[in-house]
């Protein structure tokens, strides 16, 4: 049976998390949570940017249509 280790890679160096102090463990937990929050924010940003682009395109289509109607009059 193999022994499981909790190795964390930080800046290319491996650390045994079992040897971390309580402060280090807390900081790693904070960093993991922040990383997840950042990834979620990027996910939402991508969706919001796509929606913005769709609405902006629709607005421009309506403005162009009005300009064409005014020019034809």
C-alpha positions as a Markdown table, in Angstrom:
| # | Residue | x | y | z |
|---|---|---|---|---|
| 1 | Unk | 0.0 | 0.0 | 0.0 |
| 2 | Unk | 1.3 | 3.4 | -0.8 |
| 3 | Unk | 1.4 | 6.3 | 1.6 |
| 4 | Unk | -0.5 | 9.4 | 0.4 |
| 5 | Unk | 1.3 | 12.7 | 0.7 |
| 6 | Unk | 0.0 | 16.1 | 0.3 |
| 7 | Unk | 2.7 | 17.7 | -1.8 |
| 8 | Unk | 2.1 | 21.3 | -2.9 |
| 9 | Unk | 4.1 | 22.9 | -5.8 |
| 10 | Unk | 4.8 | 26.6 | -5.2 |
| 11 | Unk | 6.9 | 28.4 | -7.8 |
| 12 | Unk | 8.3 | 25.1 | -9.1 |
| 13 | Unk | 9.3 | 23.8 | -5.7 |
| 14 | Unk | 7.5 | 21.0 | -3.9 |
| 15 | Unk | 6.5 | 21.3 | -0.3 |
| 16 | Unk | 5.0 | 18.8 | 2.1 |
| 17 | Unk | 1.8 | 20.4 | 3.3 |
| 18 | Unk | 1.8 | 18.2 | 6.3 |
| 19 | Unk | 4.8 | 20.1 | 7.6 |
| 20 | Unk | 3.1 | 23.5 | 7.2 |
| 21 | Unk | 2.3 | 25.6 | 10.2 |
| 22 | Unk | -1.3 | 26.5 | 10.9 |
| 23 | Unk | -0.6 | 30.0 | 9.4 |
| 24 | Unk | 0.9 | 28.5 | 6.2 |
| 25 | Unk | -2.1 | 26.1 | 5.9 |
| 26 | Unk | -4.5 | 29.0 | 6.3 |
| 27 | Unk | -2.6 | 31.0 | 3.7 |
| 28 | Unk | -2.7 | 28.1 | 1.2 |
| 29 | Unk | -6.4 | 27.8 | 1.8 |
| 30 | Unk | -6.9 | 31.5 | 1.2 |
| 31 | Unk | -4.9 | 31.3 | -2.0 |
| 32 | Unk | -6.9 | 28.3 | -3.3 |
| 33 | Unk | -10.1 | 30.1 | -2.6 |
| 34 | Unk | -8.9 | 33.3 | -4.3 |
| 35 | Unk | -7.8 | 31.3 | -7.3 |
| 36 | Unk | -11.3 | 29.7 | -7.6 |
| 37 | Unk | -12.9 | 33.2 | -7.2 |
| 38 | Unk | -10.6 | 34.6 | -10.0 |
| 39 | Unk | -11.5 | 31.7 | -12.3 |
| 40 | Unk | -15.2 | 32.2 | -11.6 |
| 41 | Unk | -14.9 | 35.9 | -12.3 |
| 42 | Unk | -13.1 | 35.2 | -15.6 |
| 43 | Unk | -16.0 | 32.8 | -16.5 |
| 44 | Unk | -18.6 | 35.4 | -15.7 |
| 45 | Unk | -16.6 | 38.1 | -17.6 |
| 46 | Unk | -16.5 | 35.9 | -20.7 |
| 47 | Unk | -20.2 | 35.5 | -20.6 |
| 48 | Unk | -20.9 | 39.1 | -19.9 |
| 49 | Unk | -18.5 | 40.2 | -22.7 |
| 50 | Unk | -20.4 | 37.9 | -25.1 |
| 51 | Unk | -23.7 | 39.3 | -24.1 |
| 52 | Unk | -22.4 | 42.9 | -24.3 |
| 53 | Unk | -21.2 | 42.1 | -27.9 |
| 54 | Unk | -24.6 | 40.8 | -28.9 |
| 55 | Unk | -26.5 | 43.8 | -27.5 |
| 56 | Unk | -24.1 | 46.2 | -29.0 |
| 57 | Unk | -24.4 | 44.6 | -32.4 |
| 58 | Unk | -28.2 | 44.7 | -32.1 |
| 59 | Unk | -28.1 | 48.4 | -31.2 |
| 60 | Unk | -25.8 | 49.2 | -34.1 |
| 61 | Unk | -28.2 | 47.3 | -36.5 |
| 62 | Unk | -31.1 | 49.4 | -35.3 |
| 63 | Unk | -29.2 | 52.6 | -35.6 |
| 64 | Unk | -28.0 | 51.7 | -39.1 |
| 65 | Unk | -31.5 | 50.8 | -40.1 |
| 66 | Unk | -32.8 | 54.2 | -38.9 |
| 67 | Unk | -30.0 | 56.0 | -40.8 |
| 68 | Unk | -30.8 | 54.1 | -44.0 |
| 69 | Unk | -34.5 | 55.0 | -43.6 |
| 70 | Unk | -33.7 | 58.7 | -43.0 |
| 71 | Unk | -31.4 | 58.7 | -46.1 |
| 72 | Unk | -34.1 | 57.1 | -48.2 |
| 73 | Unk | -36.6 | 59.8 | -47.2 |
